[in-house]
Amino acid sequence: MSHAHPLPFSVLDLAPVPQGIAVGQALHNSLDLARHAERLGYHRYWLAEHHNMPGIASAATAVVIGHVAAGTKTIRVGSGGVMLPNHAPLMVAEAFGTLAALHPGRIDLGLGRAPGTDQATMRALRRYMGAVDSFAQDVVELQAWFKPAQPGQAVQAVPGEGQDVPLWLLGSSTYSAQLAAALGLPFAFAAHFAPDQLMEAIAVYRRTFKPSEALAQPYVLVCIGVCAADGDEEARRLSTSSQQQFLALRRGQPGLLPAPVDDIRAIASASELAGLDHTFRYSAIGGPETVRAKIQSVLDTTGADELMAASQIHDHTARVRSYEILAEVRGELTQAAA
């Protein structure tokens, strides 16, 4: 891959709530990490919508985006993503239109098709769930709310209409890839937790992409897990927090982000360990050299236009350090590509 400019690196933040930390502190940690990310040259900072998950503090995604955008100056801030089945498109347009009015040219709206939660919580979110998946229709409706209002238009998104809010489609399968291609929108793939269809989805997206007002050619963002530390062993230990969190979710017991353990094998069965290896197979876990080699391999394999990193690390200082190391690695990758 040769990029005349350094490949953009970005941050996906699940606003983790570690054991022993209050939610308010977790949200302050997100802002602190965003300020570091801005200083380190990261391109965008996205927050994810999840519900009924004690270890994730970004359920009210637009509110947290406002908090982070207000405390930073230049980095783009957005959703990775807003789960559209949970919301009326008009309300999303109003929320993100408000954010864009407050922070012009800095707000992204990434959209997901999953509810980001379980069935019972989905019902509690009170959106009418029809038998038909209306995601494609909702995306097109949302696009329309951001267009300048027409004379005599009965309903408008205020704020929202006429605002420049780039839409992204997020996916972990080929469905969103096909829709992003059909609508000519940028596509972000969640390889940090759903790696299986990564290559197929990218291929479908690039092959069927139709240029639009928003985008002339396909643009692929790949999100992977990153746990970087000064040495491989320390990184492996830190990464056991996200492994434990994932196991807890698989076991139907979602909880706070646990402290790391010395040996994940002591608390997971052989089949669970195989599942972890499979799920995290694109993750870059290690010291600077190991992380650099892994990321180079992901970029070579996918030809991604942008890399996003999700780091679920229990200790905030170690989490900041992981992104510092990744920023250094990015400099080396760029030189290698140049």
N, C-alpha and C positions, 0 to 999 in steps of 0.2 A: 504494500500500500504506500503510495506516496501522496502526501498532502502538502500543498504549498504552505498552508497554515497548519499550526498544530491542531490535531484532532481535538474537538471539544470534549472535555470531561465534565460530568455533572453528578449531582448528588440526589439520591432518593432517600428521604427520611420518613421512617414509620413512627417518628416521635416516640421512641421506646420509653416505657416506664420500667426502669430496673427495680428489682426487689430492694426495699429500703428507701426508695425515693418517692416523694409526693408528686402528684400529677403536675402541679404548678411548676415544680423544679424541672420536671421532664420537658415541659414546654419552654422554659427559660434555656435549658440545654440546647434545644433545637435552634433557638435564635443565636445562641453563642456559636454553635457549629456553623450556622449560615454565615455569620460574620467571618469566621475563619475561612470558610469556603470562598467567600468573596475575595478575601485577601490573597488566597492561594491561586486565584485565577480560574476557579470553576465557572462553568458557563450558566448553569441553571440549578435551581434547588427546588425539588418537587416533594410534596407531602401527599401521603396516601390516605384514602378514606376506608376505614375498617370500623365495624360496629361490634359491640358486645365482646371486645377483646381487651381484657384488663391491662395487657402489656403495650397497648398502642393508644396514644393520646390525641390522634389527629382525626377523630370521627367527624368533628365540625370543621371540615377541611378548609373551607373559605375563611373561617375565623382565624385559623392558625396561619394561613397564607398572609392574611392582613397583618398579623403580629410579626411575622418574619420580614415581610416587605417593608414595614414601617421602620424596622430596626436595621435595615441594610440600605445600600445606596445604588448599586449598579447591577448586582446579580439578578438574573431573571428568576421569578418565583412562581410556582404553579402547582397544579394537581397531578399526581401520578398514581391514581387518578381520582376524579369524581365518578362515582358509580351511578350512571345515568338512570338505571331502573328505579333508584330510590327517590328521584326528584322530578318535579315538573320542569321541562326544559326552560320555561319562562323564568322560574325562580333561579335556575342556574345562570341564565343570562343576566338577571338583575344583580346577583351576587358578584359575578365576575366582571360585569360592567362597572359596578361600584369599585371593585379592586383596580380595574384598569383606569378609571377616572382619578383615583388617588395616586396610582403609580404608573403613569403613562409609559407604554413601550416595554414594560417589565413583566407582564402577567401572561402565563401560559395556562391553557385549559386542556388537560389530558383527560380523556373520557374512557371509562371502562364499562363493559357489558355485564359483568358479574355484580351481584348485590354487595359483595365484600363482607358477607356475614352468613349466618345460618337462616333456615326457613322461618323460625319463630320470630327472630329479630326483623327479618324482612317484612313480615306481616305487621309488626309493631311500628315500622317506619311509615305505615299507613298509605303507601302508594297502591293504587288499584293494580293488581297483578292479573292481567288478562291472560288468556290461553296462548296468545300469540306473542312472540318475542318482538317488541316494537323498537329495539335499539336503533336500527337503521333509520326508521322514521323519526325517532326522537333526535338523532344527530342532525338530520336535515332540518327539522323544526328549529333546533337550537341555532344552526347556522343562519336561518332566516331572521331570528330575533336580533342578531348582531348587525344585520344589514341596515342601512339608513331607512328610516320609516318612510312609507309612501303617503302622498296626500290622501286623507280620508281613512287611513289605516285605523281600525277601531281599537286595537290593542297594541301597545308598544312596550318594549323593555326599557324602563327608565330607572336608573342608568342602564345602558346596554346597547341600544340601537346606535349604529354608526361607530361603535368602539372597535379598536383594533385588538382583538383577543385571538391569537392563533389557536386553532383547535388541533389536537393530536388524538389519534386513536391508539389505545393501549390494548395489547392482547397477549394471550398465551396459547393461541391456536391459529388456524388459518382463517377463521371467520372474520376477525377484525382486520386481518391482513387484506382480505378480498375487499372489505368495505372501504378501508383506507385507500386502496388502489382505485376503486371505482369513484370515490369522491375527491381524489387527488389531495389527500392529507398526509402529513408525516405519520410514521408508524413506529411505535415503541414496543419492544418485546420483553416480556417479564421472564427472562432466563434465570433470574435469581431464585425463583421458586418453582417454575414450570418449564424446564428446559426441553421437553420432548419434541415439540414441533418447531423449535427455533429455525432450523435451516429450511424446512418446508415452507413455513410462513414467510420468511424473507424472500424465498424464490417466487412464491405466488404473488407477493406484493410487487416485486420488481417487474415480473413478467406482465402483470395485468394493469400496471399503473397508468392512469389517464391524467395528463396535466390539467391543472385547474388554476383559478385566480390565485389560490393560496400557494401553489407549489408547481414549479415547472418540471421537476424530475423527482424520482423517488428519494426519500430521506429516511434512513433506518437508524433508530436509536436502540442499542441493546443494553439492557440492565442486567448486571451480574452482582453477586455477593462479593464483597472485598473485605478481608480482615488482614490488614498489614501491620506488622510490628517490626522491631529492630532485628528480631531473629525468628527463624522458622518455628522453633519450639514454643516461643511465647505466643506467636500468632495462632498456632494450633490450639493452645490452651484457651486463648480469648475466644476463638471461634466456637467453643463448646457451649457458649451462652445461646447463640442462635440455633445450634443443633438441639439443645434441650428444649428451647421454645417451640421448635418445629415438631419435636417428638410429642410434646404436651398437646399441641394442636391435633396431631394425628391420633392421639389417644383420647381426644374429646375433652381435654382438660386445659383449655387455654389459660395462661396465667401471666404474671409479670415476667420481665426478662431476667432469667436466673443468673447468679454469679457463675463464673467459669468453674469447671472441675478439672482435675488432673488427668482423668482418663474417662472419656465418654463410653468406652467399652464396658465399664463397670456398671453402667445404668441403662444400657440399651441391649436388646436381643440381637442376634445375628441378622435376622431379617430386617430389623429396624436400622441397623448399621448399613446394610446394603441399600435400603431406601434413602438414607441420608447421603451416601456416596453418589447415588443416582441423581437425587434432587440438586445437590450442590456441585454437580460435575463441572460447571463453568465457573465456579467461584475461585477467586484468587486469594489463597490463604498462605501467608508466609512472610519471610523477610523480604527486603527490597528486590533482590535478584529473582527469587521464586515468583513474586507477584509480577515482576516485569515480564518474565518468560510466559507466564499464564496469560497475561493480558495481550501480549504480542500474538500468542496463538489464537485467542478469541477474535482479535481484529483480523488476523490473516484468514481465519475460517469464515467469518461472517461478512467481511468487507464493510463493517458498520461505519456510518457517517459520524456517529457520536457514541460515547460510552458513558453509561450511568452506573454509579456504584451505590449499593445498599450495604451499610455496615451496622449490624446489630451487635454492638459491643457494650457490655454491662457498665464498664467504667468510662465516664464521660471523657476524661483526659486521654485514655487509651483510644477512644473513638476519634477524637480530634487528631491524635498522632497518626492513626491509620490513614486519614485523609491527607495529612501532611506528606506521608511517605508516598501515597498514590500520586500526589502532585509532582513530587520529585521524579517518580518513575515516568510520568507522562513526558517530562522534559527529555528523558533518555530515549523514549520511544520515538519522539518527534525527530531527534537527531538521527536515530537509526533509519527512519523513513526518508529523511531529507536527502 
